[in-house]
């Protein structure tokens, strides 16, 4: 059973900093996607980047499940 933190809540994850770092990287990837759309980049390139973002989000989900 997980121990409660100082706030009285059970911590969600052990590697909070790692998850936050991944989410910041994903944020940058999404901004890049926005730029690609604004610049009318080739749709295959956008789809490849979109797949990378999706995979990164799935990895964050796994990290959360692993605790």
C-alpha positions as CSV (number, residue, x, y, z in Angstrom):
1,X,0.0,0.0,0.0
2,X,1.3,3.5,-0.9
3,X,2.1,5.8,1.9
4,X,0.5,9.2,2.1
5,X,2.5,12.3,1.3
6,X,2.8,15.4,3.4
7,X,-0.5,16.7,1.7
8,X,-2.4,13.7,3.1
9,X,-2.9,12.3,-0.5
10,X,-1.4,9.1,-1.8
11,X,1.3,10.0,-4.4
12,X,0.3,9.0,-7.9
13,X,3.8,8.1,-9.2
14,X,7.4,7.6,-8.0
15,X,8.9,9.4,-11.0
16,X,6.9,12.6,-11.0
17,X,9.8,14.7,-12.4
18,X,10.3,12.2,-15.2
19,X,6.7,12.3,-16.2
20,X,6.6,16.1,-16.1
21,X,9.7,16.2,-18.3
22,X,8.1,13.9,-20.8
23,X,4.9,16.0,-20.8
24,X,7.0,19.1,-21.5
25,X,8.7,17.4,-24.4
26,X,5.3,16.4,-25.7
27,X,4.1,20.0,-25.4
28,X,7.0,21.0,-27.6
29,X,6.1,18.3,-30.1
30,X,2.5,19.5,-30.2
31,X,3.6,23.1,-30.8
32,X,5.8,21.7,-33.6
33,X,2.7,20.1,-35.1
34,X,0.8,23.4,-35.0
35,X,3.7,25.0,-36.8
36,X,3.7,22.3,-39.4
37,X,0.0,22.8,-40.1
38,X,0.4,26.5,-40.3
39,X,3.3,26.1,-42.7
40,X,1.2,23.7,-44.9
41,X,3.8,21.0,-44.5
42,X,3.5,17.7,-46.3
43,X,0.7,15.7,-44.6
44,X,2.8,12.5,-44.3
45,X,5.4,14.5,-42.2
46,X,2.6,15.7,-40.0
47,X,1.1,12.2,-39.6
48,X,4.6,10.9,-38.7
49,X,5.0,13.6,-36.0
50,X,1.4,12.9,-34.8
51,X,2.3,9.2,-34.4
52,X,5.3,10.2,-32.3
53,X,3.2,12.4,-30.0
54,X,0.7,9.5,-29.6
55,X,3.5,7.1,-28.7
56,X,4.9,9.5,-26.2
57,X,1.5,10.0,-24.6
58,X,1.0,6.3,-24.4
59,X,4.4,6.0,-22.6
60,X,3.3,8.5,-20.0
61,X,0.2,6.5,-19.5
62,X,2.3,3.4,-18.9
63,X,4.5,5.3,-16.4
64,X,1.4,6.3,-14.5
65,X,0.1,2.8,-14.4
66,X,3.4,1.5,-13.2
67,X,3.3,3.9,-10.4
